Protein backbone atom coordinates (compact mmCIF):
# COMPACT_ATOMS: atom_id res chain seq x y z
CA UNK A 1 0.00 0.00 0.00
CA UNK A 2 2.72 2.44 0.93
CA UNK A 3 4.53 1.64 -2.28
CA UNK A 4 1.41 2.35 -4.26
CA UNK A 5 0.99 5.65 -2.50
CA UNK A 6 4.62 6.53 -3.04
CA UNK A 7 4.32 5.74 -6.74
CA UNK A 8 1.14 7.73 -6.96
CA UNK A 9 2.67 10.73 -5.20
CA UNK A 10 5.78 10.39 -7.30
CA UNK A 11 3.78 10.53 -10.50
CA UNK A 12 1.78 13.48 -9.18
CA UNK A 13 4.99 15.32 -8.34
CA UNK A 14 6.47 14.59 -11.76
CA UNK A 15 3.35 15.79 -13.54
CA UNK A 16 3.40 18.90 -11.43
CA UNK A 17 7.03 19.55 -12.30
CA UNK A 18 6.35 19.20 -16.00
CA UNK A 19 3.80 21.98 -15.88
CA UNK A 20 6.14 24.65 -14.68
CA UNK A 21 4.66 28.05 -15.19
CA UNK A 22 6.30 31.12 -13.81
CA UNK A 23 3.81 33.22 -12.02
CA UNK A 24 5.14 36.38 -10.58
CA UNK A 25 5.03 39.36 -12.85
CA UNK A 26 8.27 40.22 -14.63
CA UNK A 27 9.93 43.10 -12.83
CA UNK A 28 10.49 46.32 -14.65
CA UNK A 29 13.82 47.87 -13.78
CA UNK A 30 12.22 51.13 -12.72
CA UNK A 31 10.08 49.32 -10.16
CA UNK A 32 12.88 47.41 -8.56
CA UNK A 33 13.01 49.50 -5.40
CA UNK A 34 9.27 50.06 -5.09
CA UNK A 35 6.55 47.76 -3.86
CA UNK A 36 5.74 45.20 -6.51
CA UNK A 37 2.94 45.77 -8.97
CA UNK A 38 -0.18 43.68 -8.35
CA UNK A 39 -0.06 42.30 -11.86
CA UNK A 40 1.83 43.14 -14.99
CA UNK A 41 -0.07 45.74 -16.97
CA UNK A 42 0.07 43.62 -20.12
CA UNK A 43 -1.79 40.70 -18.49
CA UNK A 44 -5.41 40.34 -19.54
CA UNK A 45 -7.78 40.64 -16.57
CA UNK A 46 -8.72 37.14 -15.45
CA UNK A 47 -12.37 36.44 -14.81
CA UNK A 48 -12.56 33.94 -12.02
CA UNK A 49 -14.98 31.06 -12.57
CA UNK A 50 -18.02 31.04 -10.29
CA UNK A 51 -19.38 28.46 -7.86
CA UNK A 52 -23.05 27.45 -8.20
CA UNK A 53 -23.70 30.10 -5.52
CA UNK A 54 -22.16 32.76 -7.76
CA UNK A 55 -18.99 33.29 -5.72
CA UNK A 56 -15.51 33.42 -7.22
CA UNK A 57 -14.37 29.80 -7.36
CA UNK A 58 -11.16 29.18 -5.45
CA UNK A 59 -11.81 25.45 -5.13
CA UNK A 60 -9.25 22.82 -5.87
CA UNK A 61 -5.85 21.57 -4.76
CA UNK A 62 -3.12 24.16 -4.29
CA UNK A 63 0.43 24.52 -3.04
CA UNK A 64 2.62 27.37 -1.81
CA UNK A 65 5.71 25.15 -2.01
CA UNK A 66 8.79 27.32 -2.48
CA UNK A 67 12.20 28.17 -1.09
CA UNK A 68 11.32 31.87 -0.94
CA UNK A 69 12.40 33.01 2.52
CA UNK A 70 10.10 35.16 4.67
CA UNK A 71 12.82 37.83 4.91
CA UNK A 72 15.03 38.92 2.04
CA UNK A 73 18.50 37.41 2.36
CA UNK A 74 21.32 39.76 3.34
CA UNK A 75 23.13 41.02 0.28
CA UNK A 76 20.09 40.73 -2.00
CA UNK A 77 18.91 44.21 -2.88
CA UNK A 78 16.20 43.63 -5.45
CA UNK A 79 12.56 42.57 -5.18
CA UNK A 80 12.68 39.93 -7.90
CA UNK A 81 15.10 37.36 -9.23
CA UNK A 82 15.36 36.61 -12.92
CA UNK A 83 14.19 33.07 -13.74
CA UNK A 84 17.84 32.01 -14.02
CA UNK A 85 18.69 33.53 -10.63
CA UNK A 86 15.66 31.85 -9.06
CA UNK A 87 16.78 28.51 -10.41
CA UNK A 88 20.21 29.06 -8.93
CA UNK A 89 18.79 30.17 -5.55
CA UNK A 90 16.47 27.15 -5.46
CA UNK A 91 19.32 24.82 -6.33
CA UNK A 92 21.43 26.14 -3.48
CA UNK A 93 18.52 25.95 -1.05
CA UNK A 94 17.78 22.37 -2.13
CA UNK A 95 21.40 21.39 -1.57
CA UNK A 96 21.31 22.85 1.94
CA UNK A 97 18.07 21.00 2.64
CA UNK A 98 19.34 17.67 1.38
CA UNK A 99 22.63 17.93 3.25
CA UNK A 100 22.59 15.09 5.73
CA UNK A 101 25.18 13.22 7.71
CA UNK A 102 28.40 12.51 5.81
CA UNK A 103 28.34 9.01 4.27
CA UNK A 104 30.80 6.56 5.79
CA UNK A 105 31.23 8.46 9.05
CA UNK A 106 30.26 7.19 12.50
CA UNK A 107 27.49 9.74 12.66
CA UNK A 108 26.08 8.62 9.30
CA UNK A 109 22.42 7.78 9.56
CA UNK A 110 20.35 6.61 6.64
CA UNK A 111 17.79 9.35 6.67
CA UNK A 112 17.26 10.59 3.16
CA UNK A 113 14.94 13.59 3.09
CA UNK A 114 14.08 13.02 -0.56
CA UNK A 115 13.26 9.38 -0.02
CA UNK A 116 10.94 10.11 2.88
CA UNK A 117 9.26 13.04 1.22
CA UNK A 118 10.62 15.46 3.78
CA UNK A 119 12.00 17.98 1.31
CA UNK A 120 10.51 20.35 -1.20
CA UNK A 121 11.25 18.20 -4.25
CA UNK A 122 8.07 16.16 -3.84
CA UNK A 123 5.69 18.87 -4.94
CA UNK A 124 5.64 21.49 -7.64
CA UNK A 125 7.41 24.72 -6.70
CA UNK A 126 5.38 27.88 -7.22
CA UNK A 127 8.06 29.60 -9.28
CA UNK A 128 7.76 32.75 -7.18
CA UNK A 129 10.40 35.19 -8.46
CA UNK A 130 10.26 37.34 -5.35
CA UNK A 131 13.40 37.43 -3.25
CA UNK A 132 11.33 37.45 -0.04
CA UNK A 133 7.76 36.75 1.03
CA UNK A 134 7.71 40.11 2.83
CA UNK A 135 6.85 42.97 0.46
CA UNK A 136 6.33 45.69 3.06
CA UNK A 137 8.57 47.10 4.51
CA UNK A 138 10.10 47.52 1.05
CA UNK A 139 13.44 46.14 2.21
CA UNK A 140 11.80 42.72 2.59
CA UNK A 141 12.64 42.50 6.29
CA UNK A 142 10.44 42.40 9.40
CA UNK A 143 9.93 45.88 10.85
CA UNK A 144 11.66 46.91 14.08
CA UNK A 145 10.39 45.17 17.21
CA UNK A 146 8.85 47.39 19.90
CA UNK A 147 10.39 47.52 23.37
CA UNK A 148 7.36 45.59 24.63
CA UNK A 149 8.02 42.96 21.96
CA UNK A 150 11.68 42.73 22.95
CA UNK A 151 10.79 42.31 26.61
CA UNK A 152 8.27 39.59 25.75
CA UNK A 153 10.88 37.74 23.67
CA UNK A 154 13.35 37.90 26.57
CA UNK A 155 10.71 36.71 29.04
CA UNK A 156 9.77 33.80 26.78
CA UNK A 157 13.43 32.81 26.38
CA UNK A 158 13.93 32.95 30.17
CA UNK A 159 10.82 30.82 30.67
CA UNK A 160 12.11 28.24 28.18
CA UNK A 161 15.47 28.14 29.96
CA UNK A 162 13.72 27.42 33.26
CA UNK A 163 12.11 24.35 31.64
CA UNK A 164 15.55 22.78 31.22
CA UNK A 165 17.32 21.36 28.19
CA UNK A 166 15.54 20.51 24.93
CA UNK A 167 15.32 16.79 25.63
CA UNK A 168 14.62 16.90 29.38
CA UNK A 169 10.92 16.55 28.66
CA UNK A 170 8.65 16.41 25.62
CA UNK A 171 7.35 19.92 26.32
CA UNK A 172 10.80 21.38 25.54
CA UNK A 173 10.94 19.86 22.06
CA UNK A 174 9.94 22.21 19.21
CA UNK A 175 6.22 22.27 18.44
CA UNK A 176 6.62 21.01 14.87
CA UNK A 177 8.43 17.83 15.95
CA UNK A 178 5.60 17.17 18.40
CA UNK A 179 2.92 17.55 15.70
CA UNK A 180 1.32 20.38 17.66
CA UNK A 181 1.79 23.37 15.39
CA UNK A 182 3.43 24.06 12.04
CA UNK A 183 3.45 26.87 9.51
CA UNK A 184 -0.27 26.48 8.98
CA UNK A 185 -0.70 30.01 10.23
CA UNK A 186 -2.29 32.24 9.33
CA UNK A 187 -0.27 33.59 7.66
CA UNK A 188 0.12 30.36 5.72
CA UNK A 189 3.83 30.13 4.95
CA UNK A 190 5.34 27.26 2.95
CA UNK A 191 6.16 24.30 5.21
CA UNK A 192 9.30 22.22 4.54
CA UNK A 193 7.14 19.34 3.37
CA UNK A 194 3.45 18.41 3.03
CA UNK A 195 2.71 21.70 1.27
CA UNK A 196 -0.72 20.69 -0.06
CA UNK A 197 -3.95 22.60 0.50
CA UNK A 198 -7.49 22.15 -0.64
CA UNK A 199 -10.13 24.85 -0.78
CA UNK A 200 -13.78 23.85 -0.57
CA UNK A 201 -16.62 26.37 -0.79
CA UNK A 202 -20.25 26.36 0.18
CA UNK A 203 -22.65 29.27 0.26
CA UNK A 204 -21.60 30.59 3.64
CA UNK A 205 -18.20 29.05 4.32
CA UNK A 206 -14.82 28.73 2.73
CA UNK A 207 -12.88 25.79 4.09
CA UNK A 208 -9.13 25.47 3.71
CA UNK A 209 -7.83 21.98 4.29
CA UNK A 210 -4.16 22.01 5.25
CA UNK A 211 -2.31 18.75 4.67
CA UNK A 212 0.28 19.39 7.39
CA UNK A 213 -1.19 18.13 10.70
CA UNK A 214 -4.61 17.66 9.02
CA UNK A 215 -5.87 21.11 9.88
CA UNK A 216 -9.05 22.64 8.49
CA UNK A 217 -9.85 26.32 8.64
CA UNK A 218 -13.63 26.63 8.34
CA UNK A 219 -14.14 30.32 7.60
CA UNK A 220 -17.69 31.66 8.02
CA UNK A 221 -18.83 34.23 5.45
CA UNK A 222 -22.11 35.12 7.19
CA UNK A 223 -20.88 38.30 8.86
CA UNK A 224 -20.89 36.91 12.39
CA UNK A 225 -18.56 38.54 14.92
CA UNK A 226 -15.36 36.86 16.13
CA UNK A 227 -15.54 34.38 18.99
CA UNK A 228 -15.35 36.01 22.44
CA UNK A 229 -11.91 37.08 23.68
CA UNK A 230 -11.82 34.22 26.17
CA UNK A 231 -11.40 31.77 23.29
CA UNK A 232 -7.76 31.41 22.16
CA UNK A 233 -6.30 29.01 19.62
CA UNK A 234 -3.23 28.11 17.58
CA UNK A 235 -4.80 28.90 14.20
CA UNK A 236 -6.95 31.75 15.47
CA UNK A 237 -10.57 32.56 14.70
CA UNK A 238 -11.21 33.49 11.07
CA UNK A 239 -14.03 35.48 9.46
CA UNK A 240 -14.28 36.04 5.73
CA UNK A 241 -16.06 38.19 3.21
CA UNK A 242 -15.83 38.91 -0.51
CA UNK A 243 -14.46 42.19 -1.82
CA UNK A 244 -15.12 41.91 -5.53
CA UNK A 245 -13.35 38.74 -6.60
CA UNK A 246 -11.10 38.70 -3.54
CA UNK A 247 -11.74 36.63 -0.44
CA UNK A 248 -10.71 38.70 2.58
CA UNK A 249 -10.16 36.81 5.84
CA UNK A 250 -9.57 38.42 9.21
CA UNK A 251 -8.10 36.24 11.96
CA UNK A 252 -7.83 37.04 15.67
CA UNK A 253 -8.09 35.10 18.97
CA UNK A 254 -4.60 33.58 18.75
CA UNK A 255 -3.07 31.95 21.81
CA UNK A 256 0.22 33.17 23.30
CA UNK A 257 1.98 29.88 22.55
CA UNK A 258 2.18 29.99 18.76
CA UNK A 259 4.16 33.24 19.13
CA UNK A 260 4.52 33.62 15.36
CA UNK A 261 7.87 35.40 14.85
CA UNK A 262 7.56 36.70 18.40
CA UNK A 263 3.99 37.98 18.04
CA UNK A 264 1.64 38.42 20.96
CA UNK A 265 -1.79 36.85 21.28
CA UNK A 266 -3.24 40.15 20.09
CA UNK A 267 -1.92 39.60 16.58
CA UNK A 268 -4.46 40.18 13.82
CA UNK A 269 -3.85 38.77 10.34
CA UNK A 270 -5.71 39.94 7.25
CA UNK A 271 -5.41 37.59 4.28
CA UNK A 272 -6.52 38.25 0.71
CA UNK A 273 -7.05 35.39 -1.74
CA UNK A 274 -7.48 36.38 -5.39
CA UNK A 275 -7.65 33.88 -8.21
CA UNK A 276 -5.47 35.43 -10.89
CA UNK A 277 -5.51 32.62 -13.44
CA UNK A 278 -6.75 29.09 -13.90
CA UNK A 279 -3.48 28.00 -12.37
CA UNK A 280 -2.87 30.41 -9.52
CA UNK A 281 -4.19 32.30 -6.51
CA UNK A 282 -2.45 35.44 -5.34
CA UNK A 283 -2.13 35.23 -1.55
CA UNK A 284 -1.47 38.44 0.35
CA UNK A 285 -1.38 38.91 4.09
CA UNK A 286 -0.87 41.76 6.52
CA UNK A 287 0.21 41.18 10.12
CA UNK A 288 -0.98 43.72 12.68
CA UNK A 289 0.45 43.54 16.18
CA UNK A 290 1.38 47.00 17.48
CA UNK A 291 2.64 45.49 20.73
CA UNK A 292 5.30 43.57 18.78
CA UNK A 293 6.14 45.51 15.61
CA UNK A 294 6.28 49.26 15.16
CA UNK A 295 4.33 49.03 11.90
CA UNK A 296 2.17 46.36 10.24
CA UNK A 297 4.00 44.22 7.68
CA UNK A 298 2.85 42.56 4.53
CA UNK A 299 3.69 39.42 2.57
CA UNK A 300 2.70 38.05 -0.79
CA UNK A 301 3.14 34.75 -2.60
CA UNK A 302 1.28 32.60 -5.09
CA UNK A 303 -0.54 29.35 -4.51
CA UNK A 304 -0.45 27.19 -7.66
CA UNK A 305 -2.49 24.21 -8.77
CA UNK A 306 -1.45 20.66 -7.97
CA UNK A 307 -3.07 17.29 -8.41
CA UNK A 308 -5.05 15.93 -5.49
CA UNK A 309 -6.07 14.28 -3.39
CA UNK A 310 -4.74 15.37 0.00
CA UNK A 311 -4.05 12.32 2.13
CA UNK A 312 -4.41 12.07 5.93
CA UNK A 313 -1.25 13.29 7.71
CA UNK A 314 -1.53 11.40 10.99
CA UNK A 315 1.59 13.06 12.37
CA UNK A 316 1.08 12.60 16.11
CA UNK A 317 -0.25 9.07 15.73
CA UNK A 318 2.93 7.98 13.95
CA UNK A 319 5.32 10.10 15.97
CA UNK A 320 8.05 7.61 16.85
CA UNK A 321 10.63 10.37 16.59
CA UNK A 322 9.85 12.09 19.88
CA UNK A 323 9.77 8.85 21.90
CA UNK A 324 12.93 7.49 20.27
CA UNK A 325 14.84 10.74 20.76
CA UNK A 326 13.87 10.95 24.42
CA UNK A 327 14.78 7.27 24.91
CA UNK A 328 18.17 7.81 23.28
CA UNK A 329 18.94 10.82 25.47
CA UNK A 330 17.93 8.91 28.62
CA UNK A 331 20.21 6.03 27.57
CA UNK A 332 23.10 8.42 26.99
CA UNK A 333 22.55 9.95 30.42
CA UNK A 334 22.50 6.51 32.00
CA UNK A 335 25.70 5.50 30.23
CA UNK A 336 27.41 8.76 31.19
CA UNK A 337 26.42 8.18 34.83
CA UNK A 338 27.72 4.59 34.71
CA UNK A 339 31.00 5.71 33.13
CA UNK A 340 31.41 8.38 35.78
CA UNK A 341 30.78 5.81 38.54
CA UNK A 342 33.34 3.42 37.01
CA UNK A 343 35.90 6.19 36.79
CA UNK A 344 35.32 7.13 40.43
CA UNK A 345 35.58 3.45 41.44
CA UNK A 346 38.91 2.85 39.61
CA UNK A 347 40.59 5.81 41.32
CA UNK B 1 -8.19 -6.88 0.17
CA UNK B 2 -11.25 -8.98 -0.49
CA UNK B 3 -12.83 -9.23 -3.88
CA UNK B 4 -15.97 -7.26 -4.52
CA UNK B 5 -17.85 -10.51 -5.22
CA UNK B 6 -17.13 -11.97 -1.81
CA UNK B 7 -17.97 -8.65 -0.22
CA UNK B 8 -21.33 -8.45 -1.98
CA UNK B 9 -22.24 -11.96 -0.92
CA UNK B 10 -21.33 -11.12 2.64
CA UNK B 11 -23.29 -7.87 2.48
CA UNK B 12 -26.31 -9.66 0.99
CA UNK B 13 -26.14 -12.39 3.59
CA UNK B 14 -25.70 -9.81 6.28
CA UNK B 15 -28.66 -7.78 5.13
CA UNK B 16 -30.80 -10.91 5.10
CA UNK B 17 -29.72 -11.82 8.61
CA UNK B 18 -30.16 -8.19 9.58
CA UNK B 19 -33.76 -8.18 8.41
CA UNK B 20 -34.51 -11.33 10.40
CA UNK B 21 -32.82 -9.79 13.41
CA UNK B 22 -34.75 -6.57 13.14
CA UNK B 23 -38.07 -8.39 12.85
CA UNK B 24 -37.21 -10.74 15.67
CA UNK B 25 -36.16 -7.99 18.02
CA UNK B 26 -38.31 -5.07 17.02
CA UNK B 27 -39.74 -4.77 20.50
CA UNK B 28 -36.30 -4.59 22.06
CA UNK B 29 -34.75 -2.14 19.60
CA UNK B 30 -33.20 0.91 21.27
CA UNK B 31 -35.65 3.75 21.51
CA UNK B 32 -33.17 6.41 20.41
CA UNK B 33 -34.00 6.62 16.74
CA UNK B 34 -37.21 8.49 16.07
CA UNK B 35 -39.86 6.49 14.25
CA UNK B 36 -39.66 6.90 10.49
CA UNK B 37 -41.00 10.41 10.04
CA UNK B 38 -43.14 11.28 7.05
CA UNK B 39 -40.78 12.07 4.20
CA UNK B 40 -39.15 15.43 4.81
CA UNK B 41 -37.70 17.32 1.90
CA UNK B 42 -34.51 19.11 2.91
CA UNK B 43 -33.70 22.56 1.55
CA UNK B 44 -31.57 22.32 -1.58
CA UNK B 45 -28.12 23.60 -2.42
CA UNK B 46 -27.79 25.59 -5.65
CA UNK B 47 -26.85 22.37 -7.46
CA UNK B 48 -30.11 20.76 -6.33
CA UNK B 49 -28.86 18.38 -3.61
CA UNK B 50 -30.31 18.09 -0.08
CA UNK B 51 -28.40 20.63 1.97
CA UNK B 52 -26.95 18.94 5.05
CA UNK B 53 -24.53 21.79 5.85
CA UNK B 54 -24.24 22.86 9.44
CA UNK B 55 -22.79 22.11 12.83
CA UNK B 56 -24.08 18.77 14.17
CA UNK B 57 -23.64 16.62 17.23
CA UNK B 58 -24.75 13.23 18.43
CA UNK B 59 -26.35 13.60 21.86
CA UNK B 60 -26.17 10.26 23.62
CA UNK B 61 -23.86 8.16 25.78
CA UNK B 62 -22.49 5.93 23.03
CA UNK B 63 -19.04 7.47 23.39
CA UNK B 64 -18.75 5.50 26.64
CA UNK B 65 -20.09 2.29 25.14
CA UNK B 66 -22.15 1.83 21.98
CA UNK B 67 -23.93 -1.10 23.63
CA UNK B 68 -26.43 -0.63 26.46
CA UNK B 69 -24.60 0.00 29.72
CA UNK B 70 -25.23 1.05 33.32
CA UNK B 71 -23.80 4.00 35.19
CA UNK B 72 -20.37 3.16 36.59
CA UNK B 73 -17.53 4.86 38.42
CA UNK B 74 -14.84 6.44 36.30
CA UNK B 75 -11.34 4.99 36.09
CA UNK B 76 -9.79 7.38 38.65
CA UNK B 77 -11.36 7.81 42.09
CA UNK B 78 -9.78 11.29 42.28
CA UNK B 79 -12.20 12.54 39.64
CA UNK B 80 -15.21 11.49 41.68
CA UNK B 81 -18.65 11.76 40.14
CA UNK B 82 -17.61 14.35 37.56
CA UNK B 83 -16.06 11.83 35.18
CA UNK B 84 -18.05 8.72 35.96
CA UNK B 85 -19.69 6.68 33.20
CA UNK B 86 -23.09 8.00 32.05
CA UNK B 87 -25.64 5.20 31.51
CA UNK B 88 -26.98 4.62 28.02
CA UNK B 89 -29.43 2.39 26.11
CA UNK B 90 -26.92 1.97 23.30
CA UNK B 91 -27.08 2.65 19.58
CA UNK B 92 -26.57 -0.91 18.31
CA UNK B 93 -29.66 -2.21 16.55
CA UNK B 94 -30.62 -5.52 18.15
CA UNK B 95 -28.65 -4.58 21.25
CA UNK B 96 -25.49 -6.68 20.90
CA UNK B 97 -22.45 -6.50 18.65
CA UNK B 98 -22.08 -9.89 16.92
CA UNK B 99 -18.45 -10.57 17.88
CA UNK B 100 -16.69 -13.76 16.90
CA UNK B 101 -15.74 -15.58 20.14
CA UNK B 102 -12.02 -14.74 19.97
CA UNK B 103 -12.83 -11.11 19.10
CA UNK B 104 -15.12 -10.87 22.14
CA UNK B 105 -12.16 -11.97 24.27
CA UNK B 106 -10.07 -9.18 22.77
CA UNK B 107 -12.84 -6.66 23.43
CA UNK B 108 -12.84 -7.72 27.10
CA UNK B 109 -9.06 -7.30 27.23
CA UNK B 110 -9.40 -3.88 25.64
CA UNK B 111 -11.94 -2.90 28.28
CA UNK B 112 -9.77 -4.14 31.12
CA UNK B 113 -6.79 -2.14 29.84
CA UNK B 114 -8.72 0.78 28.41
CA UNK B 115 -6.78 3.51 30.14
CA UNK B 116 -3.57 2.48 28.42
CA UNK B 117 -5.06 1.25 25.13
CA UNK B 118 -7.92 3.57 24.21
CA UNK B 119 -6.66 5.73 21.33
CA UNK B 120 -8.85 8.62 22.55
CA UNK B 121 -6.70 9.06 25.67
CA UNK B 122 -3.68 9.58 23.41
CA UNK B 123 -5.41 12.11 21.18
CA UNK B 124 -5.27 9.78 18.19
CA UNK B 125 -7.69 10.33 15.32
CA UNK B 126 -10.99 8.76 16.38
CA UNK B 127 -11.87 6.81 13.23
CA UNK B 128 -15.35 6.09 11.90
CA UNK B 129 -18.03 5.83 13.17
CA UNK B 130 -16.61 6.90 16.57
CA UNK B 131 -16.05 10.48 15.41
CA UNK B 132 -19.78 10.80 14.71
CA UNK B 133 -20.96 10.43 18.32
CA UNK B 134 -18.12 11.77 20.43
CA UNK B 135 -19.33 14.50 22.77
CA UNK B 136 -18.09 17.28 20.49
CA UNK B 137 -19.69 18.95 17.48
CA UNK B 138 -18.65 18.49 13.87
CA UNK B 139 -19.42 20.53 10.80
CA UNK B 140 -20.61 19.33 7.41
CA UNK B 141 -19.23 21.53 4.63
CA UNK B 142 -21.02 20.70 1.43
CA UNK B 143 -19.68 21.45 -2.01
CA UNK B 144 -20.53 19.79 -5.31
CA UNK B 145 -17.70 17.36 -5.85
CA UNK B 146 -16.82 16.86 -2.21
CA UNK B 147 -18.39 17.01 1.20
CA UNK B 148 -16.11 17.57 4.14
CA UNK B 149 -16.70 16.72 7.79
CA UNK B 150 -14.63 18.77 10.21
CA UNK B 151 -14.56 17.41 13.75
CA UNK B 152 -13.63 19.30 16.86
CA UNK B 153 -11.87 16.41 18.59
CA UNK B 154 -8.20 16.16 17.53
CA UNK B 155 -8.98 18.25 14.45
CA UNK B 156 -10.15 15.09 12.70
CA UNK B 157 -11.32 15.40 9.10
CA UNK B 158 -13.20 13.36 6.56
CA UNK B 159 -13.33 14.15 2.87
CA UNK B 160 -16.22 12.47 1.11
CA UNK B 161 -15.63 12.21 -2.60
CA UNK B 162 -18.89 12.71 -4.54
CA UNK B 163 -16.94 12.77 -7.83
CA UNK B 164 -13.48 11.64 -8.97
CA UNK B 165 -13.85 8.58 -6.78
CA UNK B 166 -10.96 6.20 -6.27
CA UNK B 167 -10.08 3.38 -3.96
CA UNK B 168 -8.14 4.23 -0.82
CA UNK B 169 -4.52 4.92 -1.79
CA UNK B 170 -3.39 3.63 1.63
CA UNK B 171 -4.88 2.76 5.01
CA UNK B 172 -5.70 5.62 7.36
CA UNK B 173 -7.39 6.40 10.68
CA UNK B 174 -10.43 8.16 9.21
CA UNK B 175 -10.74 5.87 6.17
CA UNK B 176 -11.38 6.73 2.56
CA UNK B 177 -14.95 7.83 1.83
CA UNK B 178 -16.89 7.85 -1.42
CA UNK B 179 -20.42 9.22 -1.36
CA UNK B 180 -23.58 9.32 -3.42
CA UNK B 181 -27.09 10.70 -3.14
CA UNK B 182 -30.06 8.33 -2.94
CA UNK B 183 -32.96 10.78 -3.04
CA UNK B 184 -32.93 12.56 0.31
CA UNK B 185 -30.15 10.40 1.69
CA UNK B 186 -26.40 10.89 1.60
CA UNK B 187 -24.84 7.42 1.42
CA UNK B 188 -21.16 7.20 2.36
CA UNK B 189 -19.09 4.10 1.70
CA UNK B 190 -15.86 4.05 3.69
CA UNK B 191 -12.98 1.58 3.52
CA UNK B 192 -9.18 1.81 3.79
CA UNK B 193 -9.11 1.87 7.59
CA UNK B 194 -6.16 0.86 9.72
CA UNK B 195 -6.86 -1.47 12.67
CA UNK B 196 -6.01 1.07 15.37
CA UNK B 197 -9.19 3.00 16.15
CA UNK B 198 -11.96 1.90 18.52
CA UNK B 199 -15.71 2.44 18.51
CA UNK B 200 -15.95 3.78 22.07
CA UNK B 201 -14.31 3.93 25.50
CA UNK B 202 -15.44 0.36 26.25
CA UNK B 203 -12.92 -1.29 23.93
CA UNK B 204 -15.26 -2.18 21.07
CA UNK B 205 -12.96 -2.52 18.07
CA UNK B 206 -12.47 -3.58 14.46
CA UNK B 207 -9.73 -4.76 12.09
CA UNK B 208 -8.38 -3.18 8.91
CA UNK B 209 -11.07 -5.04 6.97
CA UNK B 210 -13.65 -2.61 8.39
CA UNK B 211 -16.21 -1.40 5.88
CA UNK B 212 -18.73 1.23 6.99
CA UNK B 213 -21.75 2.33 4.98
CA UNK B 214 -23.46 5.37 6.49
CA UNK B 215 -26.80 6.91 5.59
CA UNK B 216 -27.57 10.51 6.57
CA UNK B 217 -31.08 11.82 6.01
CA UNK B 218 -32.59 15.08 7.21
CA UNK B 219 -35.80 14.37 9.14
CA UNK B 220 -36.57 18.03 9.81
CA UNK B 221 -34.73 21.34 9.68
CA UNK B 222 -32.56 20.58 12.70
CA UNK B 223 -32.18 16.80 12.84
CA UNK B 224 -30.49 14.17 10.73
CA UNK B 225 -31.13 10.48 10.98
CA UNK B 226 -27.80 8.66 11.05
CA UNK B 227 -27.39 4.97 10.36
CA UNK B 228 -24.25 2.97 9.76
CA UNK B 229 -23.84 -0.63 8.67
CA UNK B 230 -20.61 -2.08 10.00
CA UNK B 231 -18.97 -5.01 8.33
CA UNK B 232 -15.70 -6.66 9.31
CA UNK B 233 -15.47 -10.42 8.70
CA UNK B 234 -12.29 -10.64 10.80
CA UNK B 235 -14.11 -9.50 13.92
CA UNK B 236 -17.88 -9.92 13.52
CA UNK B 237 -20.04 -12.88 12.50
CA UNK B 238 -22.28 -10.66 10.37
CA UNK B 239 -22.77 -6.99 9.42
CA UNK B 240 -24.58 -4.97 12.09
CA UNK B 241 -26.09 -1.54 12.39
CA UNK B 242 -26.01 1.48 14.62
CA UNK B 243 -28.47 4.34 14.42
CA UNK B 244 -29.09 7.63 16.18
CA UNK B 245 -30.23 11.15 15.47
CA UNK B 246 -27.74 13.97 14.94
CA UNK B 247 -28.80 17.31 16.38
CA UNK B 248 -28.07 20.65 14.80
CA UNK B 249 -26.23 23.02 17.10
CA UNK B 250 -28.77 25.78 16.60
CA UNK B 251 -26.87 28.43 18.55
CA UNK B 252 -26.39 31.44 16.28
CA UNK B 253 -22.69 31.44 17.12
CA UNK B 254 -22.16 27.68 16.76
CA UNK B 255 -18.79 26.93 15.18
CA UNK B 256 -16.13 24.27 15.29
CA UNK B 257 -13.54 25.43 17.78
CA UNK B 258 -9.98 24.21 17.88
CA UNK B 259 -9.45 21.20 20.14
CA UNK B 260 -5.84 20.24 19.53
CA UNK B 261 -5.38 17.62 22.20
CA UNK B 262 -1.85 16.44 21.39
CA UNK B 263 -0.36 18.58 24.15
CA UNK B 264 -2.84 17.16 26.67
CA UNK B 265 -1.74 13.60 25.90
CA UNK B 266 2.01 14.11 25.79
CA UNK B 267 2.70 13.31 29.44
CA UNK B 268 0.57 10.18 29.14
CA UNK B 269 2.59 9.03 26.13
CA UNK B 270 6.06 10.40 26.91
CA UNK B 271 5.93 11.17 30.65
CA UNK B 272 7.99 8.12 31.63
CA UNK B 273 10.72 9.37 29.27
CA UNK B 274 11.23 12.64 31.11
CA UNK B 275 14.59 13.28 32.71
CA UNK B 276 12.69 13.08 35.97
CA UNK B 277 10.04 10.51 34.99
CA UNK B 278 6.41 11.17 35.84
CA UNK B 279 5.07 8.55 38.18
Interface residues (C-beta under 8 A of the other chain):
Chain A: X1 X2 X4 X5 X8 X51 X52 X53 X54 X59 X164 X165 X167 X168 X169 X170 X171 X178 X179 X180 X181 X198 X200 X201 X202 X203 X204 X205 X207 X209 X213 X214 X215 X216 X218 X220 X224 X227 X231 X233 X234 X235 X308 X309 X310 X311 X312 X314 X316 X317 X322 X323 X326 X327 X330 X333
Chain B: X45 X46 X47 X53 X123 X124 X125 X139 X141 X142 X143 X144 X145 X146 X148 X150 X155 X156 X157 X159 X161 X164 X166 X169 X170 X171 X172 X173 X174 X196 X252 X253 X255 X256 X257 X258 X260 X262 X263 X266 X267 X269 X270 X271 X273 X274 X275
